[in-house]
């Protein structure tokens, strides 16, 4: 896999979004579930209109979502070792 040019982001959520986008692009043929510990990222994806400053990134994620037959975004609970579907 080629090394990605990582553009430093001012906000942590931008970094989380960039990481999810990269993972989705890298795993198009292999994965249907993505786990994360960022509840805000799930909220952004579920209700993008509330996050207008992330419109460009969210549009990329929406486009990638259409490439997966089934896609699950999972929240990793800090209190347990189990994944919870969100």
PDB file as gemmi writes it, atoms N, CA and C in Angstrom:
CRYST1    1.000    1.000    1.000  90.00  90.00  90.00 P 1                      
ATOM      1  N   UNK A   1       0.845  -1.161   0.000  1.00  0.00           N  
ATOM      2  CA  UNK A   1       0.000   0.000   0.000  1.00  0.00           C  
ATOM      3  C   UNK A   1       0.901   1.237   0.000  1.00  0.00           C  
ATOM      4  N   UNK A   2       0.565   2.202  -0.808  1.00  0.00           N  
ATOM      5  CA  UNK A   2       1.360   3.418  -0.923  1.00  0.00           C  
ATOM      6  C   UNK A   2       1.215   4.289   0.312  1.00  0.00           C  
ATOM      7  N   UNK A   3       2.266   5.017   0.595  1.00  0.00           N  
ATOM      8  CA  UNK A   3       2.219   5.948   1.716  1.00  0.00           C  
ATOM      9  C   UNK A   3       1.339   7.125   1.360  1.00  0.00           C  
ATOM     10  N   UNK A   4       0.462   7.488   2.265  1.00  0.00           N  
ATOM     11  CA  UNK A   4      -0.437   8.610   2.052  1.00  0.00           C  
ATOM     12  C   UNK A   4       0.231   9.900   2.489  1.00  0.00           C  
ATOM     13  N   UNK A   5       0.004  10.975   1.747  1.00  0.00           N  
ATOM     14  CA  UNK A   5       0.436  12.293   2.190  1.00  0.00           C  
ATOM     15  C   UNK A   5      -0.589  12.766   3.196  1.00  0.00           C  
ATOM     16  N   UNK A   6      -0.177  12.905   4.428  1.00  0.00           N  
ATOM     17  CA  UNK A   6      -1.092  13.302   5.489  1.00  0.00           C  
ATOM     18  C   UNK A   6      -1.014  14.805   5.676  1.00  0.00           C  
ATOM     19  N   UNK A   7      -2.122  15.467   5.484  1.00  0.00           N  
ATOM     20  CA  UNK A   7      -2.196  16.907   5.685  1.00  0.00           C  
ATOM     21  C   UNK A   7      -2.631  17.145   7.124  1.00  0.00           C  
ATOM     22  N   UNK A   8      -1.777  17.800   7.941  1.00  0.00           N  
ATOM     23  CA  UNK A   8      -2.169  18.043   9.332  1.00  0.00           C  
ATOM     24  C   UNK A   8      -3.476  18.841   9.406  1.00  0.00           C  
ATOM     25  N   UNK A   9      -4.343  18.456  10.288  1.00  0.00           N  
ATOM     26  CA  UNK A   9      -5.644  19.110  10.443  1.00  0.00           C  
ATOM     27  C   UNK A   9      -5.669  19.912  11.725  1.00  0.00           C  
ATOM     28  N   UNK A  10      -6.352  21.032  11.675  1.00  0.00           N  
ATOM     29  CA  UNK A  10      -6.422  21.906  12.836  1.00  0.00           C  
ATOM     30  C   UNK A  10      -7.248  21.293  13.949  1.00  0.00           C  
ATOM     31  N   UNK A  11      -8.275  20.579  13.597  1.00  0.00           N  
ATOM     32  CA  UNK A  11      -9.180  20.023  14.595  1.00  0.00           C  
ATOM     33  C   UNK A  11      -9.093  18.507  14.620  1.00  0.00           C  
ATOM     34  N   UNK A  12      -9.283  17.939  15.808  1.00  0.00           N  
ATOM     35  CA  UNK A  12      -9.229  16.488  15.969  1.00  0.00           C  
ATOM     36  C   UNK A  12     -10.283  15.780  15.123  1.00  0.00           C  
ATOM     37  N   UNK A  13     -11.459  16.368  14.987  1.00  0.00           N  
ATOM     38  CA  UNK A  13     -12.510  15.725  14.185  1.00  0.00           C  
ATOM     39  C   UNK A  13     -12.122  15.642  12.710  1.00  0.00           C  
ATOM     40  N   UNK A  14     -11.406  16.628  12.229  1.00  0.00           N  
ATOM     41  CA  UNK A  14     -10.924  16.539  10.849  1.00  0.00           C  
ATOM     42  C   UNK A  14      -9.988  15.343  10.702  1.00  0.00           C  
ATOM     43  N   UNK A  15      -9.147  15.130  11.687  1.00  0.00           N  
ATOM     44  CA  UNK A  15      -8.229  13.986  11.647  1.00  0.00           C  
ATOM     45  C   UNK A  15      -8.986  12.673  11.712  1.00  0.00           C  
ATOM     46  N   UNK A  16      -9.999  12.608  12.573  1.00  0.00           N  
ATOM     47  CA  UNK A  16     -10.821  11.398  12.662  1.00  0.00           C  
ATOM     48  C   UNK A  16     -11.520  11.128  11.326  1.00  0.00           C  
ATOM     49  N   UNK A  17     -12.057  12.170  10.725  1.00  0.00           N  
ATOM     50  CA  UNK A  17     -12.742  12.042   9.436  1.00  0.00           C  
ATOM     51  C   UNK A  17     -11.776  11.578   8.348  1.00  0.00           C  
ATOM     52  N   UNK A  18     -10.595  12.158   8.312  1.00  0.00           N  
ATOM     53  CA  UNK A  18      -9.586  11.779   7.320  1.00  0.00           C  
ATOM     54  C   UNK A  18      -9.164  10.321   7.502  1.00  0.00           C  
ATOM     55  N   UNK A  19      -9.015   9.898   8.755  1.00  0.00           N  
ATOM     56  CA  UNK A  19      -8.638   8.507   9.024  1.00  0.00           C  
ATOM     57  C   UNK A  19      -9.729   7.534   8.566  1.00  0.00           C  
ATOM     58  N   UNK A  20     -10.988   7.865   8.827  1.00  0.00           N  
ATOM     59  CA  UNK A  20     -12.088   7.005   8.385  1.00  0.00           C  
ATOM     60  C   UNK A  20     -12.155   6.955   6.861  1.00  0.00           C  
ATOM     61  N   UNK A  21     -12.007   8.104   6.204  1.00  0.00           N  
ATOM     62  CA  UNK A  21     -12.026   8.136   4.748  1.00  0.00           C  
ATOM     63  C   UNK A  21     -10.922   7.257   4.177  1.00  0.00           C  
ATOM     64  N   UNK A  22      -9.727   7.378   4.721  1.00  0.00           N  
ATOM     65  CA  UNK A  22      -8.592   6.583   4.245  1.00  0.00           C  
ATOM     66  C   UNK A  22      -8.863   5.093   4.453  1.00  0.00           C  
ATOM     67  N   UNK A  23      -9.384   4.727   5.632  1.00  0.00           N  
ATOM     68  CA  UNK A  23      -9.683   3.322   5.913  1.00  0.00           C  
ATOM     69  C   UNK A  23     -10.732   2.784   4.950  1.00  0.00           C  
ATOM     70  N   UNK A  24     -11.769   3.576   4.698  1.00  0.00           N  
ATOM     71  CA  UNK A  24     -12.819   3.139   3.780  1.00  0.00           C  
ATOM     72  C   UNK A  24     -12.273   2.961   2.370  1.00  0.00           C  
ATOM     73  N   UNK A  25     -11.459   3.882   1.914  1.00  0.00           N  
ATOM     74  CA  UNK A  25     -10.864   3.766   0.579  1.00  0.00           C  
ATOM     75  C   UNK A  25      -9.959   2.546   0.485  1.00  0.00           C  
ATOM     76  N   UNK A  26      -9.216   2.284   1.546  1.00  0.00           N  
ATOM     77  CA  UNK A  26      -8.267   1.172   1.547  1.00  0.00           C  
ATOM     78  C   UNK A  26      -8.947  -0.187   1.611  1.00  0.00           C  
ATOM     79  N   UNK A  27     -10.125  -0.232   2.186  1.00  0.00           N  
ATOM     80  CA  UNK A  27     -10.789  -1.508   2.439  1.00  0.00           C  
ATOM     81  C   UNK A  27     -12.050  -1.706   1.608  1.00  0.00           C  
ATOM     82  N   UNK A  28     -12.165  -1.047   0.496  1.00  0.00           N  
ATOM     83  CA  UNK A  28     -13.389  -1.136  -0.319  1.00  0.00           C  
ATOM     84  C   UNK A  28     -13.797  -2.568  -0.627  1.00  0.00           C  
ATOM     85  N   UNK A  29     -12.843  -3.437  -0.898  1.00  0.00           N  
ATOM     86  CA  UNK A  29     -13.167  -4.809  -1.292  1.00  0.00           C  
ATOM     87  C   UNK A  29     -13.111  -5.794  -0.130  1.00  0.00           C  
ATOM     88  N   UNK A  30     -12.770  -5.332   1.074  1.00  0.00           N  
ATOM     89  CA  UNK A  30     -12.463  -6.279   2.140  1.00  0.00           C  
ATOM     90  C   UNK A  30     -13.278  -6.128   3.412  1.00  0.00           C  
ATOM     91  N   UNK A  31     -13.871  -4.996   3.644  1.00  0.00           N  
ATOM     92  CA  UNK A  31     -14.413  -4.713   4.966  1.00  0.00           C  
ATOM     93  C   UNK A  31     -15.838  -4.178   4.864  1.00  0.00           C  
ATOM     94  N   UNK A  32     -16.640  -4.494   5.870  1.00  0.00           N  
ATOM     95  CA  UNK A  32     -17.997  -3.962   5.931  1.00  0.00           C  
ATOM     96  C   UNK A  32     -18.259  -3.223   7.226  1.00  0.00           C  
ATOM     97  N   UNK A  33     -17.333  -3.318   8.188  1.00  0.00           N  
ATOM     98  CA  UNK A  33     -17.513  -2.679   9.481  1.00  0.00           C  
ATOM     99  C   UNK A  33     -16.274  -1.873   9.836  1.00  0.00           C  
ATOM    100  N   UNK A  34     -16.510  -0.711  10.407  1.00  0.00           N  
ATOM    101  CA  UNK A  34     -15.416   0.136  10.859  1.00  0.00           C  
ATOM    102  C   UNK A  34     -15.708   0.530  12.296  1.00  0.00           C  
ATOM    103  N   UNK A  35     -14.751   0.295  13.175  1.00  0.00           N  
ATOM    104  CA  UNK A  35     -14.903   0.639  14.574  1.00  0.00           C  
ATOM    105  C   UNK A  35     -14.129   1.894  14.911  1.00  0.00           C  
ATOM    106  N   UNK A  36     -14.678   2.667  15.835  1.00  0.00           N  
ATOM    107  CA  UNK A  36     -14.020   3.910  16.249  1.00  0.00           C  
ATOM    108  C   UNK A  36     -14.456   4.253  17.659  1.00  0.00           C  
ATOM    109  N   UNK A  37     -13.754   5.183  18.255  1.00  0.00           N  
ATOM    110  CA  UNK A  37     -14.121   5.613  19.599  1.00  0.00           C  
ATOM    111  C   UNK A  37     -14.580   7.070  19.613  1.00  0.00           C  
ATOM    112  N   UNK A  38     -14.963   7.590  18.469  1.00  0.00           N  
ATOM    113  CA  UNK A  38     -15.350   9.000  18.343  1.00  0.00           C  
ATOM    114  C   UNK A  38     -16.854   9.106  18.067  1.00  0.00           C  
ATOM    115  N   UNK A  39     -17.628   9.347  19.115  1.00  0.00           N  
ATOM    116  CA  UNK A  39     -19.078   9.451  18.967  1.00  0.00           C  
ATOM    117  C   UNK A  39     -19.467  10.642  18.095  1.00  0.00           C  
ATOM    118  N   UNK A  40     -18.680  11.715  18.166  1.00  0.00           N  
ATOM    119  CA  UNK A  40     -18.975  12.886  17.344  1.00  0.00           C  
ATOM    120  C   UNK A  40     -18.883  12.574  15.858  1.00  0.00           C  
ATOM    121  N   UNK A  41     -17.949  11.709  15.486  1.00  0.00           N  
ATOM    122  CA  UNK A  41     -17.814  11.342  14.077  1.00  0.00           C  
ATOM    123  C   UNK A  41     -19.062  10.618  13.585  1.00  0.00           C  
ATOM    124  N   UNK A  42     -19.584   9.715  14.387  1.00  0.00           N  
ATOM    125  CA  UNK A  42     -20.824   9.017  14.034  1.00  0.00           C  
ATOM    126  C   UNK A  42     -21.961  10.025  13.926  1.00  0.00           C  
ATOM    127  N   UNK A  43     -22.033  10.957  14.872  1.00  0.00           N  
ATOM    128  CA  UNK A  43     -23.078  11.985  14.827  1.00  0.00           C  
ATOM    129  C   UNK A  43     -22.966  12.816  13.557  1.00  0.00           C  
ATOM    130  N   UNK A  44     -21.756  13.126  13.148  1.00  0.00           N  
ATOM    131  CA  UNK A  44     -21.540  13.907  11.927  1.00  0.00           C  
ATOM    132  C   UNK A  44     -22.038  13.150  10.697  1.00  0.00           C  
ATOM    133  N   UNK A  45     -21.744  11.874  10.650  1.00  0.00           N  
ATOM    134  CA  UNK A  45     -22.134  11.059   9.496  1.00  0.00           C  
ATOM    135  C   UNK A  45     -23.645  10.856   9.470  1.00  0.00           C  
ATOM    136  N   UNK A  46     -24.260  10.676  10.636  1.00  0.00           N  
ATOM    137  CA  UNK A  46     -25.704  10.461  10.707  1.00  0.00           C  
ATOM    138  C   UNK A  46     -26.511  11.723  10.433  1.00  0.00           C  
ATOM    139  N   UNK A  47     -25.966  12.888  10.757  1.00  0.00           N  
ATOM    140  CA  UNK A  47     -26.691  14.145  10.579  1.00  0.00           C  
ATOM    141  C   UNK A  47     -25.742  15.233  10.063  1.00  0.00           C  
ATOM    142  N   UNK A  48     -25.313  15.119   8.809  1.00  0.00           N  
ATOM    143  CA  UNK A  48     -24.281  16.012   8.275  1.00  0.00           C  
ATOM    144  C   UNK A  48     -24.688  17.479   8.198  1.00  0.00           C  
ATOM    145  N   UNK A  49     -25.970  17.769   8.128  1.00  0.00           N  
ATOM    146  CA  UNK A  49     -26.407  19.163   7.995  1.00  0.00           C  
ATOM    147  C   UNK A  49     -26.120  19.997   9.240  1.00  0.00           C  
ATOM    148  N   UNK A  50     -25.931  19.333  10.370  1.00  0.00           N  
ATOM    149  CA  UNK A  50     -25.632  20.024  11.617  1.00  0.00           C  
ATOM    150  C   UNK A  50     -24.160  20.450  11.668  1.00  0.00           C  
ATOM    151  N   UNK A  51     -23.347  19.905  10.770  1.00  0.00           N  
ATOM    152  CA  UNK A  51     -21.907  20.133  10.763  1.00  0.00           C  
ATOM    153  C   UNK A  51     -21.468  20.776   9.445  1.00  0.00           C  
ATOM    154  N   UNK A  52     -21.895  21.969   9.130  1.00  0.00           N  
ATOM    155  CA  UNK A  52     -21.585  22.568   7.822  1.00  0.00           C  
ATOM    156  C   UNK A  52     -20.098  22.782   7.562  1.00  0.00           C  
ATOM    157  N   UNK A  53     -19.304  22.955   8.605  1.00  0.00           N  
ATOM    158  CA  UNK A  53     -17.872  23.175   8.381  1.00  0.00           C  
ATOM    159  C   UNK A  53     -17.159  21.907   7.909  1.00  0.00           C  
ATOM    160  N   UNK A  54     -17.839  20.769   7.988  1.00  0.00           N  
ATOM    161  CA  UNK A  54     -17.275  19.502   7.540  1.00  0.00           C  
ATOM    162  C   UNK A  54     -17.932  19.011   6.246  1.00  0.00           C  
ATOM    163  N   UNK A  55     -18.618  19.887   5.549  1.00  0.00           N  
ATOM    164  CA  UNK A  55     -19.412  19.479   4.383  1.00  0.00           C  
ATOM    165  C   UNK A  55     -18.593  18.741   3.334  1.00  0.00           C  
ATOM    166  N   UNK A  56     -17.411  19.231   3.027  1.00  0.00           N  
ATOM    167  CA  UNK A  56     -16.578  18.592   1.996  1.00  0.00           C  
ATOM    168  C   UNK A  56     -16.175  17.188   2.413  1.00  0.00           C  
ATOM    169  N   UNK A  57     -15.711  17.034   3.648  1.00  0.00           N  
ATOM    170  CA  UNK A  57     -15.292  15.723   4.130  1.00  0.00           C  
ATOM    171  C   UNK A  57     -16.472  14.756   4.213  1.00  0.00           C  
ATOM    172  N   UNK A  58     -17.608  15.262   4.697  1.00  0.00           N  
ATOM    173  CA  UNK A  58     -18.790  14.408   4.810  1.00  0.00           C  
ATOM    174  C   UNK A  58     -19.308  13.971   3.452  1.00  0.00           C  
ATOM    175  N   UNK A  59     -19.173  14.815   2.465  1.00  0.00           N  
ATOM    176  CA  UNK A  59     -19.572  14.432   1.111  1.00  0.00           C  
ATOM    177  C   UNK A  59     -18.714  13.275   0.607  1.00  0.00           C  
ATOM    178  N   UNK A  60     -17.427  13.303   0.902  1.00  0.00           N  
ATOM    179  CA  UNK A  60     -16.536  12.203   0.501  1.00  0.00           C  
ATOM    180  C   UNK A  60     -16.937  10.903   1.190  1.00  0.00           C  
ATOM    181  N   UNK A  61     -17.279  10.997   2.478  1.00  0.00           N  
ATOM    182  CA  UNK A  61     -17.706   9.806   3.217  1.00  0.00           C  
ATOM    183  C   UNK A  61     -19.015   9.271   2.640  1.00  0.00           C  
ATOM    184  N   UNK A  62     -19.959  10.156   2.334  1.00  0.00           N  
ATOM    185  CA  UNK A  62     -21.234   9.730   1.744  1.00  0.00           C  
ATOM    186  C   UNK A  62     -21.012   9.015   0.417  1.00  0.00           C  
ATOM    187  N   UNK A  63     -20.121   9.537  -0.389  1.00  0.00           N  
ATOM    188  CA  UNK A  63     -19.801   8.893  -1.670  1.00  0.00           C  
ATOM    189  C   UNK A  63     -19.210   7.514  -1.443  1.00  0.00           C  
ATOM    190  N   UNK A  64     -18.299   7.403  -0.499  1.00  0.00           N  
ATOM    191  CA  UNK A  64     -17.695   6.101  -0.200  1.00  0.00           C  
ATOM    192  C   UNK A  64     -18.714   5.112   0.345  1.00  0.00           C  
ATOM    193  N   UNK A  65     -19.662   5.589   1.144  1.00  0.00           N  
ATOM    194  CA  UNK A  65     -20.679   4.698   1.708  1.00  0.00           C  
ATOM    195  C   UNK A  65     -21.443   3.969   0.611  1.00  0.00           C  
ATOM    196  N   UNK A  66     -21.643   4.601  -0.528  1.00  0.00           N  
ATOM    197  CA  UNK A  66     -22.390   3.970  -1.614  1.00  0.00           C  
ATOM    198  C   UNK A  66     -21.607   2.824  -2.261  1.00  0.00           C  
ATOM    199  N   UNK A  67     -20.316   2.750  -2.003  1.00  0.00           N  
ATOM    200  CA  UNK A  67     -19.481   1.689  -2.576  1.00  0.00           C  
ATOM    201  C   UNK A  67     -19.564   0.385  -1.796  1.00  0.00           C  
ATOM    202  N   UNK A  68     -20.156   0.429  -0.621  1.00  0.00           N  
ATOM    203  CA  UNK A  68     -20.260  -0.757   0.221  1.00  0.00           C  
ATOM    204  C   UNK A  68     -21.676  -1.305   0.141  1.00  0.00           C  
ATOM    205  N   UNK A  69     -21.778  -2.613  -0.061  1.00  0.00           N  
ATOM    206  CA  UNK A  69     -23.091  -3.249  -0.087  1.00  0.00           C  
ATOM    207  C   UNK A  69     -23.739  -3.135   1.285  1.00  0.00           C  
ATOM    208  N   UNK A  70     -22.974  -3.444   2.323  1.00  0.00           N  
ATOM    209  CA  UNK A  70     -23.404  -3.295   3.706  1.00  0.00           C  
ATOM    210  C   UNK A  70     -22.287  -2.546   4.420  1.00  0.00           C  
ATOM    211  N   UNK A  71     -22.643  -1.534   5.172  1.00  0.00           N  
ATOM    212  CA  UNK A  71     -21.638  -0.774   5.908  1.00  0.00           C  
ATOM    213  C   UNK A  71     -22.133  -0.546   7.329  1.00  0.00           C  
ATOM    214  N   UNK A  72     -21.297  -0.929   8.286  1.00  0.00           N  
ATOM    215  CA  UNK A  72     -21.606  -0.697   9.696  1.00  0.00           C  
ATOM    216  C   UNK A  72     -20.504   0.170  10.289  1.00  0.00           C  
ATOM    217  N   UNK A  73     -20.917   1.218  10.959  1.00  0.00           N  
ATOM    218  CA  UNK A  73     -19.996   2.054  11.707  1.00  0.00           C  
ATOM    219  C   UNK A  73     -20.229   1.759  13.179  1.00  0.00           C  
ATOM    220  N   UNK A  74     -19.205   1.336  13.869  1.00  0.00           N  
ATOM    221  CA  UNK A  74     -19.336   0.870  15.243  1.00  0.00           C  
ATOM    222  C   UNK A  74     -18.625   1.816  16.208  1.00  0.00           C  
ATOM    223  N   UNK A  75     -19.215   1.995  17.362  1.00  0.00           N  
ATOM    224  CA  UNK A  75     -18.609   2.782  18.433  1.00  0.00           C  
ATOM    225  C   UNK A  75     -17.958   1.816  19.415  1.00  0.00           C  
ATOM    226  N   UNK A  76     -16.711   2.057  19.723  1.00  0.00           N  
ATOM    227  CA  UNK A  76     -16.028   1.273  20.741  1.00  0.00           C  
ATOM    228  C   UNK A  76     -16.232   1.953  22.076  1.00  0.00           C  
ATOM    229  N   UNK A  77     -16.874   1.263  22.989  1.00  0.00           N  
ATOM    230  CA  UNK A  77     -17.153   1.807  24.315  1.00  0.00           C  
ATOM    231  C   UNK A  77     -15.878   1.797  25.146  1.00  0.00           C  
ATOM    232  N   UNK A  78     -15.572   2.915  25.770  1.00  0.00           N  
ATOM    233  CA  UNK A  78     -14.389   2.988  26.618  1.00  0.00           C  
ATOM    234  C   UNK A  78     -14.543   2.139  27.871  1.00  0.00           C  
ATOM    235  N   UNK A  79     -15.767   1.866  28.257  1.00  0.00           N  
ATOM    236  CA  UNK A  79     -16.024   1.107  29.485  1.00  0.00           C  
ATOM    237  C   UNK A  79     -16.034  -0.390  29.274  1.00  0.00           C  
ATOM    238  N   UNK A  80     -16.060  -0.817  28.046  1.00  0.00           N  
ATOM    239  CA  UNK A  80     -16.075  -2.255  27.811  1.00  0.00           C  
ATOM    240  C   UNK A  80     -15.186  -2.577  26.623  1.00  0.00           C  
ATOM    241  N   UNK A  81     -14.922  -3.827  26.431  1.00  0.00           N  
ATOM    242  CA  UNK A  81     -14.097  -4.256  25.307  1.00  0.00           C  
ATOM    243  C   UNK A  81     -14.949  -4.696  24.120  1.00  0.00           C  
ATOM    244  N   UNK A  82     -16.255  -4.524  24.234  1.00  0.00           N  
ATOM    245  CA  UNK A  82     -17.164  -4.914  23.157  1.00  0.00           C  
ATOM    246  C   UNK A  82     -17.466  -3.730  22.257  1.00  0.00           C  
ATOM    247  N   UNK A  83     -17.762  -4.027  21.008  1.00  0.00           N  
ATOM    248  CA  UNK A  83     -18.208  -3.008  20.082  1.00  0.00           C  
ATOM    249  C   UNK A  83     -19.719  -2.890  20.170  1.00  0.00           C  
ATOM    250  N   UNK A  84     -20.212  -1.695  20.055  1.00  0.00           N  
ATOM    251  CA  UNK A  84     -21.646  -1.458  20.074  1.00  0.00           C  
ATOM    252  C   UNK A  84     -22.028  -0.784  18.766  1.00  0.00           C  
ATOM    253  N   UNK A  85     -23.060  -1.283  18.114  1.00  0.00           N  
ATOM    254  CA  UNK A  85     -23.520  -0.669  16.873  1.00  0.00           C  
ATOM    255  C   UNK A  85     -24.192   0.642  17.218  1.00  0.00           C  
ATOM    256  N   UNK A  86     -23.819   1.660  16.468  1.00  0.00           N  
ATOM    257  CA  UNK A  86     -24.420   2.978  16.698  1.00  0.00           C  
ATOM    258  C   UNK A  86     -25.105   3.437  15.436  1.00  0.00           C  
TER     259      UNK A  86                                                      
END                                                                             
